[in-house]
Amino acid sequence: MASASDFKVKQGLQVVGGDINLGNAQNAVIQVDTVSGSNTAGKSLTISGGEGTGSGAGGSIIFQTADGGG
């Protein structure tokens, strides 16, 4: 099996009905890769909460930090 660093999705990764948990005891980065070519603009990263229905409010984006260890 390939290592975790070898896992790449070319386009359109969708995770339905669950969480994404990044491994224990390591740092993680979510980023848009560097583009190639001459005079090419960088690409955007969009993070959005889910839409509500009817008069329901849309979802939130919540950033949390962990408490210090004891």
PDB file of N, CA, C and O in Angstrom:
ATOM      1  N   MET A   1       0.842  -1.181   0.000  1.00  0.00           N
ATOM      2  CA  MET A   1       0.000   0.000   0.000  1.00  0.00           C
ATOM      3  C   MET A   1       0.885   1.242   0.000  1.00  0.00           C
ATOM      4  O   MET A   1       1.945   1.255   0.626  1.00  0.00           O
ATOM      5  N   ALA A   2       0.456   2.264  -0.690  1.00  0.00           N
ATOM      6  CA  ALA A   2       1.203   3.514  -0.741  1.00  0.00           C
ATOM      7  C   ALA A   2       1.189   4.197   0.619  1.00  0.00           C
ATOM      8  O   ALA A   2       0.292   3.970   1.431  1.00  0.00           O
ATOM      9  N   SER A   3       2.181   5.025   0.857  1.00  0.00           N
ATOM     10  CA  SER A   3       2.198   5.771   2.110  1.00  0.00           C
ATOM     11  C   SER A   3       1.164   6.888   2.059  1.00  0.00           C
ATOM     12  O   SER A   3       0.667   7.242   0.990  1.00  0.00           O
ATOM     13  N   ALA A   4       0.851   7.431   3.216  1.00  0.00           N
ATOM     14  CA  ALA A   4      -0.145   8.496   3.290  1.00  0.00           C
ATOM     15  C   ALA A   4       0.271   9.701   2.450  1.00  0.00           C
ATOM     16  O   ALA A   4      -0.587  10.397   1.906  1.00  0.00           O
ATOM     17  N   SER A   5       1.572   9.959   2.336  1.00  0.00           N
ATOM     18  CA  SER A   5       2.016  11.115   1.564  1.00  0.00           C
ATOM     19  C   SER A   5       1.858  10.892   0.072  1.00  0.00           C
ATOM     20  O   SER A   5       1.974  11.843  -0.702  1.00  0.00           O
ATOM     21  N   ASP A   6       1.594   9.652  -0.360  1.00  0.00           N
ATOM     22  CA  ASP A   6       1.396   9.358  -1.774  1.00  0.00           C
ATOM     23  C   ASP A   6      -0.059   9.498  -2.212  1.00  0.00           C
ATOM     24  O   ASP A   6      -0.348   9.417  -3.406  1.00  0.00           O
ATOM     25  N   PHE A   7      -0.972   9.705  -1.281  1.00  0.00           N
ATOM     26  CA  PHE A   7      -2.387   9.779  -1.617  1.00  0.00           C
ATOM     27  C   PHE A   7      -2.711  11.148  -2.174  1.00  0.00           C
ATOM     28  O   PHE A   7      -2.583  12.153  -1.475  1.00  0.00           O
ATOM     29  N   LYS A   8      -3.134  11.197  -3.438  1.00  0.00           N
ATOM     30  CA  LYS A   8      -3.501  12.466  -4.071  1.00  0.00           C
ATOM     31  C   LYS A   8      -4.780  12.282  -4.847  1.00  0.00           C
ATOM     32  O   LYS A   8      -5.014  11.225  -5.434  1.00  0.00           O
ATOM     33  N   VAL A   9      -5.613  13.312  -4.853  1.00  0.00           N
ATOM     34  CA  VAL A   9      -6.833  13.316  -5.642  1.00  0.00           C
ATOM     35  C   VAL A   9      -6.675  14.421  -6.663  1.00  0.00           C
ATOM     36  O   VAL A   9      -6.426  15.573  -6.308  1.00  0.00           O
ATOM     37  N   LYS A  10      -6.818  14.076  -7.918  1.00  0.00           N
ATOM     38  CA  LYS A  10      -6.607  15.061  -8.970  1.00  0.00           C
ATOM     39  C   LYS A  10      -7.658  16.161  -8.947  1.00  0.00           C
ATOM     40  O   LYS A  10      -7.333  17.337  -9.112  1.00  0.00           O
ATOM     41  N   GLN A  11      -8.910  15.784  -8.745  1.00  0.00           N
ATOM     42  CA  GLN A  11      -9.977  16.779  -8.752  1.00  0.00           C
ATOM     43  C   GLN A  11     -11.218  16.198  -8.102  1.00  0.00           C
ATOM     44  O   GLN A  11     -11.522  15.020  -8.294  1.00  0.00           O
ATOM     45  N   GLY A  12     -11.939  17.004  -7.337  1.00  0.00           N
ATOM     46  CA  GLY A  12     -13.272  16.648  -6.891  1.00  0.00           C
ATOM     47  C   GLY A  12     -13.396  15.683  -5.732  1.00  0.00           C
ATOM     48  O   GLY A  12     -14.305  14.853  -5.734  1.00  0.00           O
ATOM     49  N   LEU A  13     -12.513  15.755  -4.735  1.00  0.00           N
ATOM     50  CA  LEU A  13     -12.686  14.913  -3.550  1.00  0.00           C
ATOM     51  C   LEU A  13     -13.921  15.372  -2.785  1.00  0.00           C
ATOM     52  O   LEU A  13     -14.076  16.562  -2.508  1.00  0.00           O
ATOM     53  N   GLN A  14     -14.784  14.446  -2.450  1.00  0.00           N
ATOM     54  CA  GLN A  14     -15.965  14.760  -1.662  1.00  0.00           C
ATOM     55  C   GLN A  14     -16.078  13.731  -0.549  1.00  0.00           C
ATOM     56  O   GLN A  14     -16.068  12.527  -0.804  1.00  0.00           O
ATOM     57  N   VAL A  15     -16.187  14.213   0.692  1.00  0.00           N
ATOM     58  CA  VAL A  15     -16.380  13.336   1.836  1.00  0.00           C
ATOM     59  C   VAL A  15     -17.824  13.525   2.278  1.00  0.00           C
ATOM     60  O   VAL A  15     -18.226  14.631   2.641  1.00  0.00           O
ATOM     61  N   VAL A  16     -18.601  12.451   2.248  1.00  0.00           N
ATOM     62  CA  VAL A  16     -20.026  12.548   2.533  1.00  0.00           C
ATOM     63  C   VAL A  16     -20.323  11.919   3.892  1.00  0.00           C
ATOM     64  O   VAL A  16     -19.975  10.765   4.140  1.00  0.00           O
ATOM     65  N   GLY A  17     -20.969  12.686   4.765  1.00  0.00           N
ATOM     66  CA  GLY A  17     -21.478  12.144   6.010  1.00  0.00           C
ATOM     67  C   GLY A  17     -20.450  11.777   7.052  1.00  0.00           C
ATOM     68  O   GLY A  17     -20.689  10.870   7.850  1.00  0.00           O
ATOM     69  N   GLY A  18     -19.314  12.448   7.075  1.00  0.00           N
ATOM     70  CA  GLY A  18     -18.335  12.100   8.097  1.00  0.00           C
ATOM     71  C   GLY A  18     -17.316  13.184   8.310  1.00  0.00           C
ATOM     72  O   GLY A  18     -17.372  14.248   7.694  1.00  0.00           O
ATOM     73  N   ASP A  19     -16.384  12.900   9.190  1.00  0.00           N
ATOM     74  CA  ASP A  19     -15.315  13.836   9.531  1.00  0.00           C
ATOM     75  C   ASP A  19     -14.042  13.427   8.828  1.00  0.00           C
ATOM     76  O   ASP A  19     -13.896  12.289   8.383  1.00  0.00           O
ATOM     77  N   ILE A  20     -13.129  14.364   8.735  1.00  0.00           N
ATOM     78  CA  ILE A  20     -11.768  14.072   8.299  1.00  0.00           C
ATOM     79  C   ILE A  20     -10.894  14.262   9.527  1.00  0.00           C
ATOM     80  O   ILE A  20     -10.822  15.365  10.068  1.00  0.00           O
ATOM     81  N   ASN A  21     -10.233  13.210   9.973  1.00  0.00           N
ATOM     82  CA  ASN A  21      -9.353  13.278  11.139  1.00  0.00           C
ATOM     83  C   ASN A  21      -7.927  13.066  10.670  1.00  0.00           C
ATOM     84  O   ASN A  21      -7.612  12.051  10.048  1.00  0.00           O
ATOM     85  N   LEU A  22      -7.068  14.025  10.969  1.00  0.00           N
ATOM     86  CA  LEU A  22      -5.669  13.931  10.575  1.00  0.00           C
ATOM     87  C   LEU A  22      -4.895  13.272  11.706  1.00  0.00           C
ATOM     88  O   LEU A  22      -5.161  13.525  12.881  1.00  0.00           O
ATOM     89  N   GLY A  23      -3.935  12.426  11.345  1.00  0.00           N
ATOM     90  CA  GLY A  23      -3.226  11.526  12.254  1.00  0.00           C
ATOM     91  C   GLY A  23      -2.750  12.086  13.580  1.00  0.00           C
ATOM     92  O   GLY A  23      -2.626  13.298  13.755  1.00  0.00           O
ATOM     93  N   ASN A  24      -2.491  11.194  14.497  1.00  0.00           N
ATOM     94  CA  ASN A  24      -2.041  11.495  15.844  1.00  0.00           C
ATOM     95  C   ASN A  24      -0.565  11.891  15.851  1.00  0.00           C
ATOM     96  O   ASN A  24       0.242  11.319  15.118  1.00  0.00           O
ATOM     97  N   ALA A  25      -0.222  12.862  16.673  1.00  0.00           N
ATOM     98  CA  ALA A  25       1.171  13.243  16.938  1.00  0.00           C
ATOM     99  C   ALA A  25       1.903  13.757  15.707  1.00  0.00           C
ATOM    100  O   ALA A  25       3.103  13.526  15.559  1.00  0.00           O
ATOM    101  N   GLN A  26       1.190  14.453  14.821  1.00  0.00           N
ATOM    102  CA  GLN A  26       1.873  15.087  13.696  1.00  0.00           C
ATOM    103  C   GLN A  26       1.118  16.356  13.320  1.00  0.00           C
ATOM    104  O   GLN A  26      -0.079  16.476  13.580  1.00  0.00           O
ATOM    105  N   ASN A  27       1.817  17.287  12.716  1.00  0.00           N
ATOM    106  CA  ASN A  27       1.182  18.497  12.221  1.00  0.00           C
ATOM    107  C   ASN A  27       0.594  18.212  10.854  1.00  0.00           C
ATOM    108  O   ASN A  27       1.007  17.260  10.191  1.00  0.00           O
ATOM    109  N   ALA A  28      -0.356  19.013  10.423  1.00  0.00           N
ATOM    110  CA  ALA A  28      -0.992  18.810   9.126  1.00  0.00           C
ATOM    111  C   ALA A  28      -1.162  20.156   8.426  1.00  0.00           C
ATOM    112  O   ALA A  28      -1.294  21.193   9.077  1.00  0.00           O
ATOM    113  N   VAL A  29      -1.158  20.128   7.107  1.00  0.00           N
ATOM    114  CA  VAL A  29      -1.318  21.326   6.285  1.00  0.00           C
ATOM    115  C   VAL A  29      -2.369  21.049   5.221  1.00  0.00           C
ATOM    116  O   VAL A  29      -2.348  20.001   4.576  1.00  0.00           O
ATOM    117  N   ILE A  30      -3.276  21.982   5.043  1.00  0.00           N
ATOM    118  CA  ILE A  30      -4.188  21.956   3.910  1.00  0.00           C
ATOM    119  C   ILE A  30      -3.804  23.155   3.058  1.00  0.00           C
ATOM    120  O   ILE A  30      -3.839  24.291   3.531  1.00  0.00           O
ATOM    121  N   GLN A  31      -3.440  22.912   1.817  1.00  0.00           N
ATOM    122  CA  GLN A  31      -2.961  24.012   0.982  1.00  0.00           C
ATOM    123  C   GLN A  31      -3.306  23.792  -0.476  1.00  0.00           C
ATOM    124  O   GLN A  31      -3.608  22.677  -0.901  1.00  0.00           O
ATOM    125  N   VAL A  32      -3.255  24.870  -1.230  1.00  0.00           N
ATOM    126  CA  VAL A  32      -3.382  24.810  -2.675  1.00  0.00           C
ATOM    127  C   VAL A  32      -1.961  24.802  -3.228  1.00  0.00           C
ATOM    128  O   VAL A  32      -1.169  25.689  -2.912  1.00  0.00           O
ATOM    129  N   ASP A  33      -1.632  23.809  -4.052  1.00  0.00           N
ATOM    130  CA  ASP A  33      -0.279  23.697  -4.586  1.00  0.00           C
ATOM    131  C   ASP A  33       0.109  24.879  -5.460  1.00  0.00           C
ATOM    132  O   ASP A  33      -0.744  25.595  -5.984  1.00  0.00           O
ATOM    133  N   THR A  34       1.401  25.065  -5.604  1.00  0.00           N
ATOM    134  CA  THR A  34       1.954  26.087  -6.476  1.00  0.00           C
ATOM    135  C   THR A  34       1.575  25.781  -7.916  1.00  0.00           C
ATOM    136  O   THR A  34       1.627  24.629  -8.347  1.00  0.00           O
ATOM    137  N   VAL A  35       1.195  26.808  -8.655  1.00  0.00           N
ATOM    138  CA  VAL A  35       0.865  26.622 -10.066  1.00  0.00           C
ATOM    139  C   VAL A  35       2.139  26.608 -10.893  1.00  0.00           C
ATOM    140  O   VAL A  35       3.204  26.980 -10.402  1.00  0.00           O
ATOM    141  N   SER A  36       2.036  26.182 -12.141  1.00  0.00           N
ATOM    142  CA  SER A  36       3.203  26.171 -13.013  1.00  0.00           C
ATOM    143  C   SER A  36       2.944  27.052 -14.223  1.00  0.00           C
ATOM    144  O   SER A  36       1.804  27.433 -14.492  1.00  0.00           O
ATOM    145  N   GLY A  37       3.993  27.370 -14.943  1.00  0.00           N
ATOM    146  CA  GLY A  37       3.872  28.214 -16.118  1.00  0.00           C
ATOM    147  C   GLY A  37       4.357  29.614 -15.819  1.00  0.00           C
ATOM    148  O   GLY A  37       4.774  29.923 -14.703  1.00  0.00           O
ATOM    149  N   SER A  38       4.296  30.447 -16.829  1.00  0.00           N
ATOM    150  CA  SER A  38       4.750  31.838 -16.698  1.00  0.00           C
ATOM    151  C   SER A  38       3.567  32.757 -16.456  1.00  0.00           C
ATOM    152  O   SER A  38       2.534  32.646 -17.116  1.00  0.00           O
ATOM    153  N   ASN A  39       3.726  33.666 -15.506  1.00  0.00           N
ATOM    154  CA  ASN A  39       2.707  34.675 -15.215  1.00  0.00           C
ATOM    155  C   ASN A  39       1.336  34.048 -14.950  1.00  0.00           C
ATOM    156  O   ASN A  39       0.321  34.520 -15.462  1.00  0.00           O
ATOM    157  N   THR A  40       1.317  32.995 -14.157  1.00  0.00           N
ATOM    158  CA  THR A  40       0.073  32.305 -13.822  1.00  0.00           C
ATOM    159  C   THR A  40      -0.344  32.693 -12.410  1.00  0.00           C
ATOM    160  O   THR A  40       0.443  32.586 -11.469  1.00  0.00           O
ATOM    161  N   ALA A  41      -1.573  33.140 -12.270  1.00  0.00           N
ATOM    162  CA  ALA A  41      -2.066  33.540 -10.948  1.00  0.00           C
ATOM    163  C   ALA A  41      -2.220  32.328 -10.043  1.00  0.00           C
ATOM    164  O   ALA A  41      -2.561  31.238 -10.504  1.00  0.00           O
ATOM    165  N   GLY A  42      -1.968  32.523  -8.750  1.00  0.00           N
ATOM    166  CA  GLY A  42      -2.197  31.465  -7.780  1.00  0.00           C
ATOM    167  C   GLY A  42      -3.682  31.157  -7.667  1.00  0.00           C
ATOM    168  O   GLY A  42      -4.521  31.965  -8.067  1.00  0.00           O
ATOM    169  N   LYS A  43      -4.001  30.010  -7.132  1.00  0.00           N
ATOM    170  CA  LYS A  43      -5.390  29.574  -7.011  1.00  0.00           C
ATOM    171  C   LYS A  43      -5.895  29.782  -5.591  1.00  0.00           C
ATOM    172  O   LYS A  43      -5.105  29.832  -4.647  1.00  0.00           O
ATOM    173  N   SER A  44      -7.178  29.900  -5.443  1.00  0.00           N
ATOM    174  CA  SER A  44      -7.814  30.201  -4.158  1.00  0.00           C
ATOM    175  C   SER A  44      -8.187  28.932  -3.403  1.00  0.00           C
ATOM    176  O   SER A  44      -8.372  27.872  -4.002  1.00  0.00           O
ATOM    177  N   LEU A  45      -8.295  29.049  -2.095  1.00  0.00           N
ATOM    178  CA  LEU A  45      -8.818  28.002  -1.230  1.00  0.00           C
ATOM    179  C   LEU A  45     -10.061  28.569  -0.560  1.00  0.00           C
ATOM    180  O   LEU A  45      -9.990  29.587   0.129  1.00  0.00           O
ATOM    181  N   THR A  46     -11.195  27.915  -0.759  1.00  0.00           N
ATOM    182  CA  THR A  46     -12.447  28.373  -0.189  1.00  0.00           C
ATOM    183  C   THR A  46     -12.926  27.357   0.841  1.00  0.00           C
ATOM    184  O   THR A  46     -12.971  26.158   0.566  1.00  0.00           O
ATOM    185  N   ILE A  47     -13.280  27.838   2.018  1.00  0.00           N
ATOM    186  CA  ILE A  47     -13.850  27.003   3.066  1.00  0.00           C
ATOM    187  C   ILE A  47     -15.219  27.587   3.364  1.00  0.00           C
ATOM    188  O   ILE A  47     -15.332  28.765   3.702  1.00  0.00           O
ATOM    189  N   SER A  48     -16.260  26.774   3.243  1.00  0.00           N
ATOM    190  CA  SER A  48     -17.600  27.321   3.446  1.00  0.00           C
ATOM    191  C   SER A  48     -18.445  26.390   4.300  1.00  0.00           C
ATOM    192  O   SER A  48     -18.299  25.168   4.256  1.00  0.00           O
ATOM    193  N   GLY A  49     -19.321  26.992   5.066  1.00  0.00           N
ATOM    194  CA  GLY A  49     -20.308  26.224   5.821  1.00  0.00           C
ATOM    195  C   GLY A  49     -21.440  25.805   4.894  1.00  0.00           C
ATOM    196  O   GLY A  49     -21.593  26.369   3.811  1.00  0.00           O
ATOM    197  N   GLY A  50     -22.224  24.834   5.301  1.00  0.00           N
ATOM    198  CA  GLY A  50     -23.321  24.338   4.475  1.00  0.00           C
ATOM    199  C   GLY A  50     -24.508  25.291   4.441  1.00  0.00           C
ATOM    200  O   GLY A  50     -24.761  26.025   5.396  1.00  0.00           O
ATOM    201  N   GLU A  51     -25.231  25.266   3.324  1.00  0.00           N
ATOM    202  CA  GLU A  51     -26.435  26.076   3.186  1.00  0.00           C
ATOM    203  C   GLU A  51     -27.567  25.506   4.013  1.00  0.00           C
ATOM    204  O   GLU A  51     -27.690  24.290   4.158  1.00  0.00           O
ATOM    205  N   GLY A  52     -28.393  26.386   4.555  1.00  0.00           N
ATOM    206  CA  GLY A  52     -29.619  25.957   5.211  1.00  0.00           C
ATOM    207  C   GLY A  52     -30.730  25.810   4.170  1.00  0.00           C
ATOM    208  O   GLY A  52     -30.525  26.147   3.003  1.00  0.00           O
ATOM    209  N   THR A  53     -31.881  25.322   4.566  1.00  0.00           N
ATOM    210  CA  THR A  53     -33.020  25.244   3.657  1.00  0.00           C
ATOM    211  C   THR A  53     -34.138  26.118   4.177  1.00  0.00           C
ATOM    212  O   THR A  53     -34.223  26.379   5.377  1.00  0.00           O
ATOM    213  N   GLY A  54     -34.994  26.571   3.281  1.00  0.00           N
ATOM    214  CA  GLY A  54     -36.108  27.430   3.688  1.00  0.00           C
ATOM    215  C   GLY A  54     -35.600  28.652   4.425  1.00  0.00           C
ATOM    216  O   GLY A  54     -34.757  29.383   3.905  1.00  0.00           O
ATOM    217  N   SER A  55     -36.106  28.885   5.636  1.00  0.00           N
ATOM    218  CA  SER A  55     -35.662  30.034   6.422  1.00  0.00           C
ATOM    219  C   SER A  55     -34.534  29.659   7.383  1.00  0.00           C
ATOM    220  O   SER A  55     -34.146  30.466   8.227  1.00  0.00           O
ATOM    221  N   GLY A  56     -34.006  28.434   7.258  1.00  0.00           N
ATOM    222  CA  GLY A  56     -32.922  27.991   8.134  1.00  0.00           C
ATOM    223  C   GLY A  56     -31.615  28.709   7.820  1.00  0.00           C
ATOM    224  O   GLY A  56     -31.279  28.945   6.660  1.00  0.00           O
ATOM    225  N   ALA A  57     -30.893  29.046   8.873  1.00  0.00           N
ATOM    226  CA  ALA A  57     -29.611  29.737   8.716  1.00  0.00           C
ATOM    227  C   ALA A  57     -28.564  28.803   8.119  1.00  0.00           C
ATOM    228  O   ALA A  57     -28.651  27.584   8.265  1.00  0.00           O
ATOM    229  N   GLY A  58     -27.586  29.378   7.452  1.00  0.00           N
ATOM    230  CA  GLY A  58     -26.472  28.600   6.929  1.00  0.00           C
ATOM    231  C   GLY A  58     -25.541  28.164   8.039  1.00  0.00           C
ATOM    232  O   GLY A  58     -25.581  28.700   9.147  1.00  0.00           O
ATOM    233  N   GLY A  59     -24.703  27.187   7.734  1.00  0.00           N
ATOM    234  CA  GLY A  59     -23.740  26.676   8.718  1.00  0.00           C
ATOM    235  C   GLY A  59     -22.612  27.654   8.985  1.00  0.00           C
ATOM    236  O   GLY A  59     -22.437  28.626   8.250  1.00  0.00           O
ATOM    237  N   SER A  60     -21.862  27.402  10.017  1.00  0.00           N
ATOM    238  CA  SER A  60     -20.755  28.264  10.447  1.00  0.00           C
ATOM    239  C   SER A  60     -19.405  27.620  10.122  1.00  0.00           C
ATOM    240  O   SER A  60     -19.308  26.421   9.861  1.00  0.00           O
ATOM    241  N   ILE A  61     -18.389  28.447  10.147  1.00  0.00           N
ATOM    242  CA  ILE A  61     -17.016  27.972  10.126  1.00  0.00           C
ATOM    243  C   ILE A  61     -16.477  28.233  11.525  1.00  0.00           C
ATOM    244  O   ILE A  61     -16.454  29.374  11.986  1.00  0.00           O
ATOM    245  N   ILE A  62     -16.046  27.173  12.198  1.00  0.00           N
ATOM    246  CA  ILE A  62     -15.621  27.282  13.600  1.00  0.00           C
ATOM    247  C   ILE A  62     -14.158  26.877  13.703  1.00  0.00           C
ATOM    248  O   ILE A  62     -13.802  25.750  13.359  1.00  0.00           O
ATOM    249  N   PHE A  63     -13.323  27.768  14.166  1.00  0.00           N
ATOM    250  CA  PHE A  63     -11.914  27.462  14.402  1.00  0.00           C
ATOM    251  C   PHE A  63     -11.724  27.251  15.893  1.00  0.00           C
ATOM    252  O   PHE A  63     -12.161  28.070  16.702  1.00  0.00           O
ATOM    253  N   GLN A  64     -11.071  26.154  16.257  1.00  0.00           N
ATOM    254  CA  GLN A  64     -10.865  25.854  17.667  1.00  0.00           C
ATOM    255  C   GLN A  64      -9.383  25.621  17.920  1.00  0.00           C
ATOM    256  O   GLN A  64      -8.658  25.152  17.043  1.00  0.00           O
ATOM    257  N   THR A  65      -8.943  25.952  19.121  1.00  0.00           N
ATOM    258  CA  THR A  65      -7.596  25.615  19.556  1.00  0.00           C
ATOM    259  C   THR A  65      -7.706  24.657  20.729  1.00  0.00           C
ATOM    260  O   THR A  65      -8.698  24.659  21.458  1.00  0.00           O
ATOM    261  N   ALA A  66      -6.691  23.850  20.900  1.00  0.00           N
ATOM    262  CA  ALA A  66      -6.699  22.873  21.986  1.00  0.00           C
ATOM    263  C   ALA A  66      -6.152  23.494  23.264  1.00  0.00           C
ATOM    264  O   ALA A  66      -5.303  24.385  23.215  1.00  0.00           O
ATOM    265  N   ASP A  67      -6.642  23.021  24.413  1.00  0.00           N
ATOM    266  CA  ASP A  67      -6.096  23.427  25.712  1.00  0.00           C
ATOM    267  C   ASP A  67      -4.671  22.892  25.842  1.00  0.00           C
ATOM    268  O   ASP A  67      -4.315  21.888  25.226  1.00  0.00           O
ATOM    269  N   GLY A  68      -3.869  23.572  26.647  1.00  0.00           N
ATOM    270  CA  GLY A  68      -2.514  23.095  26.917  1.00  0.00           C
ATOM    271  C   GLY A  68      -2.527  21.783  27.678  1.00  0.00           C
ATOM    272  O   GLY A  68      -3.451  21.516  28.446  1.00  0.00           O
ATOM    273  N   GLY A  69      -1.521  20.977  27.472  1.00  0.00           N
ATOM    274  CA  GLY A  69      -1.417  19.693  28.180  1.00  0.00           C
ATOM    275  C   GLY A  69      -1.037  19.897  29.639  1.00  0.00           C
ATOM    276  O   GLY A  69      -0.540  20.956  30.023  1.00  0.00           O
ATOM    277  N   GLY A  70      -1.274  18.885  30.432  1.00  0.00           N
ATOM    278  CA  GLY A  70      -0.982  18.986  31.866  1.00  0.00           C
ATOM    279  C   GLY A  70       0.255  18.237  32.249  1.00  0.00           C
ATOM    280  O   GLY A  70       0.633  18.226  33.420  1.00  0.00           O
TER     281      GLY A  70
END
